Amino acid sequence: MCELLGMSANVPTDIVFSFTGLVERGGVTGPHKDGWGITFYDGKGCRSFKDPLPSCESEVAKLIKNYPIKSKAVISHIRQANSGGVCLENTHPFTRELWGQNWCYAHNGQLSDYKEVLQPTRFQPIGQTDSELAFCWMLDKISQRFDAMPKDTQLLFDFVRSLGDELKALGVFNLLLSNGDYIIAYCSNNLSWITRRAPFGKATLIDTDVVIDFHEETTPNDIVTVIATRPLTNNESWHIMAPGQCVMFKLGEKVHEFVPQVSEKAS
């Protein structure tokens, strides 16, 4: 399986600390050696860096760690291939234009018997992955449902969640989706998040010997939410999402959330 990383913040923030932990899982502490990518939003624009090499060996990944690009919305992915070859066109995140916005997407999981179900028309995949095909199918459905970005974002959130439910029925589907303003996280089996705000403290990465004191790196007004497949630090309290749970973030704050009801077992 692949691993996801996302960030939503109220001020331009670098993701070097969290990315440093993710990179280690791309061939050192994890088996995700089939490429990696990251997309940073900057206003209406976005810049993406991708490499089909393992993130732990990639010179491009070293650049990202040493050049702290600041952004309010970031999506990143490290890949363990199960559909499509190891090449640049199959490397996440994927980006498409919708409503004059750059929509960015990354997926963790594997779908089965999906080709007859996922048949997009307007948006077409470039590579051969089930992930990119699912992205194109989702954007098709969204564009058919809404002519423009709905003013009531609850409507978009609920619709994206319903599409996540359909895709989860085909296999494992963990999702990060963003237009630069919002990030939607949908959990199929493994996804977690943490919101950091004042008073800030120290955090220690699980995958490498790195400690940061956020108090020295932030202001009292900063709000930063990090989303990851698995918690990246071992001394903080992460929210572990349940299957079918979906959350939308804007500027670091949770704006919409759906938590599926757990039926009680009969006594």
PAGU-304331 format. One record per residue (C-alpha): x, y, z; residue in three letters. Coordinates in steps of 0.1 Angstrom, whole numbers, padded with zeros to 4 digits, always signed. Each point is the difference from the previous one (the first is absolute). Example, Ala and Ser with C-alpha at 12.3 -4.5 7.8 and 13.67 -1.06 7.14 Angstrom:
BEGIN
+0123-0045+0078ALA;+0014+0034-0007SER;
This chain:
BEGIN
+0000+0000+0000MET;+0010+0036-0005CYS;+0001+0028+0026GLU;-0015+0034+0000LEU;+0010+0033+0015LEU;-0020+0033-0001GLY;+0001+0034+0017MET;-0025+0028+0005SER;+0012+0032+0017ALA;-0013+0035+0006ASN;+0034+0015-0009VAL;+0026-0010-0025PRO;+0019-0029+0017THR;+0027-0024-0010ASP;-0006-0037+0003ILE;+0037-0010+0003VAL;-0004-0017+0034PHE;-0029-0023-0010SER;+0015-0006-0035PHE;+0032-0011+0016THR;-0018-0027+0018GLY;-0020-0010-0031LEU;+0031-0003-0021VAL;+0015-0026+0023GLU;-0030-0022-0007ARG;+0009+0000-0036GLY;+0026-0027+0002GLY;+0015+0002+0035VAL;-0027-0006+0026THR;-0026-0010-0025GLY;-0003-0018-0033PRO;-0014+0029-0021HIS;+0029+0001-0025LYS;-0019+0006-0033ASP;+0000+0037-0002GLY;-0012+0031+0019TRP;-0014+0034-0006GLY;-0011+0032+0017ILE;-0021+0030-0011THR;+0001+0034+0017PHE;-0028+0026-0006TYR;+0010+0036-0004ASP;-0031+0022-0006GLY;-0018-0014-0030LYS;+0032-0017-0012GLY;+0017-0032+0011CYS;+0034-0015-0004ARG;+0005-0037-0001SER;+0032-0021+0004PHE;-0001-0037-0009LYS;+0026-0027-0004ASP;-0005-0037-0008PRO;+0031-0008+0021LEU;-0003-0009+0037PRO;-0004+0031+0021SER;+0029-0011+0023CYS;+0023+0001-0031GLU;-0015+0029-0019SER;+0021+0032-0005GLU;-0033+0018-0006VAL;-0012-0011+0034ALA;+0032+0013+0015LYS;-0007+0033-0017LEU;-0035+0002+0017ILE;+0015-0007+0034LYS;+0027+0027-0004ASN;-0022+0026-0017TYR;-0029+0007+0023PRO;-0028+0010-0024ILE;-0028+0016+0019LYS;-0036-0006-0008SER;-0035+0000+0016LYS;-0009-0033-0017ALA;+0022-0030-0009VAL;-0006-0036-0012ILE;+0027-0026-0001SER;+0002-0037-0008HIS;+0025-0029+0001ILE;-0008-0030-0022ARG;+0001-0037+0003GLN;-0012-0010-0035ALA;-0029-0025-0004ASN;-0016+0014-0032SER;+0021+0014-0029GLY;+0037+0000-0005GLY;+0026+0020+0020VAL;+0002+0032-0022CYS;-0006+0037+0003LEU;-0035+0000-0015GLU;-0011-0024+0027ASN;+0014+0020+0029THR;-0023+0019+0023HIS;-0013+0026+0007PRO;-0021+0005-0032PHE;-0013+0035-0010THR;-0029+0011-0022ARG;-0018+0033-0007GLU;-0036+0003+0012LEU;-0019+0033+0002TRP;+0032+0019-0007GLY;+0017-0016+0030GLN;+0029-0025+0003ASN;-0014-0031+0017TRP;+0026-0023+0015CYS;-0006-0036+0011TYR;+0019-0029+0015ALA;-0013-0035+0009HIS;+0012-0027+0022ASN;-0015-0035-0006GLY;-0009-0024-0027GLN;-0033-0005-0019LEU;-0014-0032-0016SER;-0023-0005-0029ASP;-0002+0037-0006TYR;+0005+0006-0037LYS;-0037-0007-0009GLU;-0011+0023+0028VAL;+0025+0029-0005LEU;-0006+0013-0035GLN;+0007+0038+0000PRO;-0008+0020-0031THR;+0012+0036+0005ARG;+0031-0008+0021PHE;+0024-0027-0013GLN;+0029-0017+0017PRO;+0035+0004-0014ILE;+0016-0030+0018GLY;-0013-0035+0007GLN;-0008+0001+0038THR;-0034-0007+0016ASP;+0007+0031+0021SER;+0001+0025-0029GLU;-0030-0017-0017LEU;-0019+0005+0033ALA;+0010+0036+0001PHE;-0012+0007-0035CYS;-0033-0018+0008TRP;-0004+0021+0032MET;+0005+0032-0019LEU;-0024-0011-0027ASP;-0027-0006+0026LYS;+0008+0033+0018ILE;-0002+0020-0032SER;-0032-0016-0009GLN;-0015+0007+0034ARG;+0012+0036+0003PHE;+0004+0027-0027ASP;+0024+0019+0023ALA;+0014-0002+0035MET;-0030+0000+0022PRO;-0003+0029+0025LYS;-0012-0025+0026ASP;+0031-0022+0004THR;-0020-0026+0020GLN;-0016-0010-0034LEU;+0034-0007-0016LEU;+0012-0017+0032PHE;-0030-0023+0001ASP;+0003-0009-0037PHE;+0037-0007+0001VAL;-0006-0022+0031ARG;-0027-0020-0019SER;+0024-0005-0029LEU;+0026-0013+0026GLY;-0026-0024+0013ASP;-0005-0014-0036GLU;+0037-0004-0005LEU;+0005-0016+0034LYS;-0025-0026-0011ALA;+0025-0010-0028LEU;+0030-0004+0024GLY;+0022+0021+0021VAL;-0004+0037-0006PHE;+0017+0026+0022ASN;-0001+0035-0016LEU;+0015+0035+0002LEU;-0017+0025-0024LEU;+0006+0038-0002SER;-0007+0031-0020ASN;+0025+0021+0019GLY;-0026+0014+0024ASP;-0014-0032+0015TYR;+0015-0035+0006ILE;-0024-0029+0002ILE;+0012-0032+0017ALA;-0020-0032-0004TYR;+0010-0032+0020CYS;-0005-0035-0012SER;+0022-0017+0025ASN;+0031+0021+0010ASN;+0001+0038+0003LEU;+0008+0023+0029SER;+0003+0037+0007TRP;+0012+0025+0026ILE;-0006+0037+0004THR;+0028+0020+0016ARG;-0007+0034+0016ARG;+0012+0020+0029ALA;+0014-0009+0025PRO;+0025-0018-0023PHE;+0024-0026+0013GLY;+0026-0024-0012LYS;-0007-0029-0024ALA;+0022-0031-0008THR;-0002-0019-0032LEU;-0006-0037+0001ILE;+0020-0009-0031ASP;+0032+0019+0006THR;+0018+0017+0028ASP;-0013+0036-0005VAL;-0016+0022+0027VAL;-0015+0034-0006ILE;-0012+0027+0024ASP;-0030+0016-0017PHE;+0000+0027+0026HIS;+0032+0014-0016GLU;-0013-0004-0036GLU;-0035+0015+0004THR;-0021+0029+0012THR;-0028-0002+0025PRO;-0026+0004-0028ASN;+0012-0028-0022ASP;-0023-0030-0006ILE;+0014-0030-0019VAL;-0017-0033-0007THR;+0020-0030-0013VAL;-0017-0030-0015ILE;+0019-0033-0004ALA;-0006-0037-0006THR;+0015-0008+0033ARG;+0011+0024+0028PRO;+0034+0015-0007LEU;+0009+0009+0036THR;+0001-0021+0031ASN;-0006+0027+0027ASN;-0032+0016-0013GLU;-0036-0010+0000SER;-0012-0007-0035TRP;-0036-0005-0011HIS;-0004-0035-0015ILE;-0027+0001-0026MET;-0026-0028-0002ALA;-0010-0018-0032PRO;-0024+0023-0019GLY;+0009+0031+0020GLN;+0005+0031-0020CYS;+0014+0035+0010VAL;+0004+0033-0019MET;+0026+0025+0012PHE;+0005+0037-0009LYS;+0029+0021+0012LEU;+0008-0026+0026GLY;-0034-0002+0015GLU;-0025-0029-0003LYS;-0031+0014-0018VAL;-0020-0032-0007HIS;+0002-0035+0013GLU;-0020-0032-0004PHE;+0005-0028+0025VAL;-0019-0033-0009PRO;-0022-0014+0027GLN;+0013-0032+0015VAL;-0029-0024+0006SER;+0000-0016+0034GLU;+0004-0037+0001LYS;-0030-0019+0014ALA;+0006-0012+0035SER;
